[in-house]
Amino acid sequence: MARDTEEEAGMQWDSVKMAADYDDMTARIVPGMEYFYGAVTDAIPKHSVRVLELGCGTGILTARIRSIHPEAAVICIDSSEAMLAVARQKTELESVIMIMGDIREPWPAGPYDAVVSSFCFPALESHEQQTVLRRAYRALRPGGVCITGCVVRPPTADEEQCQLARWETFMQDAGLDPEEAQRQRASWDGARERIPTPDGFREMLEAAGFSEIRCPYHRGLYAVFIGIR
């Protein structure tokens, strides 16, 4: 899952050590990471002028956005000063505007060509997720896209346990520290009620106002959803 609330994660996300290790750790947690992030960046419209990223962390996705859309103005919001400090050290992100703040608070005014996020939704309550998606809809220009890379809960208990077992095997094979792997597994249980099923996420996008919804990537517990205004 990569990120979660501090209370359930059992550690401070806004810590220098966690931020320093985050990029390497994410590669050992997210199966098919390049394909996952590729599905997000591929969905950003060509010739985008303004892109807003919610919960940018250390800029893993941000760097990919900049490499594909170097002319776009990219604005990022994250609540962790330690994570932002790592992002600010990356030379490829020098022109990115980085704001320390809560994505539930007001954003810089739109309109935007794309509002993107990855892995920040499990930290929000279900009603807060819905509020963020509604705000994203309003912040987009006509034809703009809301792109959410997230974890999704399988629709049945048996499938959920199967996918969780596969995920744990991936983390083990990827060489993730066993203690961190255990924490990641525990974080799923702690956030489970806030993790929507694929159909549940589609319903939230529809309720936010999006009539055209796509899911270009869904592998195991990870998916990318696109809502087009």
N, C-alpha and C positions, 0 to 999 in steps of 0.2 A: 504493500500500500504506500510505502515511501514516506507519507506524512500523516499525522494524526494530531489530536489534541494533546497537550502536555500531560494532563492528568492521566489519560489512558495510556500514553506512550511510556510513562514512567521516567521521563527525562525532560530536560529543557530543550525544546527545538531552537530557542533563541540562545544557543550556546556556541562558543567558538569551535569547540571540537566537533560537534555534530555538523556544523556548517562546513567545516574543512573536509569532513569525510563524506559529505552528502552525495557528491557526484559519483564517486566510486561505489558507494553503497547502493545507489539507485540502480546502477547497471547490474548489480547482483540480486536485485529484488524484482525488477520488472522484466518478465520474459519478452523477447522480441522488442526490446526498447526502441531500436532504430525504426522498426516498422510502425510502432505505436506513435512515436513523435512525428514520423513521416506522414502518417494519416492526418495529423493535426495541421502541419504546415502545408500539405497539399490542398487543404480545404480553404486556405486563405485566398481570397480573390486576387488575380493578377492586377498589377498596377494599384495595389492598395496604398492609400495615402496615410491613414491613421489606424493603428492597431493598439488595442488595450489588452494587456495581459493581467489576469487576476491571480494572485498567489504565485509569483514568479520564482520564489525561492532563490537558489544560487544561479539562476539564469540558464538552466539546461535547455529548456524549450526556447527561451529568448534568443540564444545564440543561433539556433536553427532558423528562427524567423528572420533574424538579421541577415543571414547568409543567403536566403532566398529572396528577401524583400529589402535590399540595402537602402532603397530610397524612401521607404516608409518611415514615418515618425512612430516610434514604439514607446508606449508609456506602460510602466509596470507598477503594480502595487503589491506589497507584502508586509506582513506584520512582524517579521523577524529582522531585527537590525543585523544580527550575525549573518544570516543568509544573504541579505543585501550587501553586506560588506564584502563577501566572497564574490558576488556578482559584479560589484563595482571594480574589482581587481582584474576582470577579464577585459583585455584590450578590445576585443570585438564588440563589446557592449558600451564603449565610451560614449557613444551618441544617444544611448537609451536614457530616457527620463525614468528614474527610479524613486518611488514614493513609499515611505514607511507609513503604513496605515492598515486599517481593517477594511476588507472588501465589502463589509456590510454597511460601512459609512459612505457618504457621497463620493462619487468618482469625478475626475476632471471631465468637464463638459464634452459631449460628443458634437457631431455624430462621428461614429467610427465605421470603418469598413469591416472590421472584425473585432470581436471580443472573445478572447481565448483563455482557457484555464486548463490546468492539469493537476489532479490529485488534491485539490483544496476542498472539494465538496464534502468529504466525510467528516471534516471538522465542523460543519454547519448542521444545525438541526434541519429537519425536512422543510419546515415552513420558511427557514432562512434560505435554503437552496432555491425554493420557489420564488422568493423575493428577488434573489440575485438574477435569476433567469428573466424575470419580468423587467428588471432594470436594464439588463443586457438588450432585450428587445427594443426598449424605448431609446437606448443609446445608439442603436445602429441606424445607418442610412438605409433607405429602401434598397433591397438587394444585398445588404450586409449580412454577415454570418456570425452566429454564436457557435463556437467550437469548444466542446468540453471533452477532454480526455480524463477518464475516470475509472474507478473500479465499480463493477456491477455485481449484484447478488444473483446467483442462479435461481430460477423459479421454483425448484424443488429441493428438499433437504438432501436427498441422495446425490443429486448433481452438485450441490454446493460442497458436500464433503469430498466428492471425487475431485473437484477442481482445487479445493484447498490442499489436498494431498499432493496433487501435481505441482502446485505452487511451492509447497515446502520442499519437494524434491528438487525443483529448479534452484531454489536458494541454496540448498546444500551442495548441489553440483557446481554452482557458480562460485563456491568458496566463501559464502557469507559467514561471518562469525556466528557460531552456534547460538550464543546468547542474543545476538541481534535478530537472528532468524526466529527464535522463540518470542522475542518482543514483537516482531512483525506479525506473527501468527496470533498473538494475544490481542494485538491492535485491531485485527479483524473482528474478533468477538466483541470488543469494546465499542466498535463503531457500527456493528452489524445493522442495528435498527435504523441507522441513518444512510445506509447504502441501498439505493434503489435497485430493483430488478431492471432489465432492459426495457420491458414494457412500462414500468413505473417512470423511468426517465423520459421516455417518449411522452407519457401523459403530462409530465411537468413542463416539457417544452411546448406541448399543445396549449396547456393552461396559460403559459406565458405569452401566447399570441402567435407562435410559429405554426404555420400551416404546412410548410414543406420541411420534412425532417428526414435525415439520412443517417445511416450508421455504416461508414466505410470500413470500420475495423472493429472486430470483436473476437478476441482470443482468450479463452478461459475466463478469468476474472476481470479482464481489462477490455475497455471499449472506448470508441470515439464517436460522439454524436455531433451532428451538425443541424442547427436550426437556421433556416434562411428567412429573412424578413421580406 
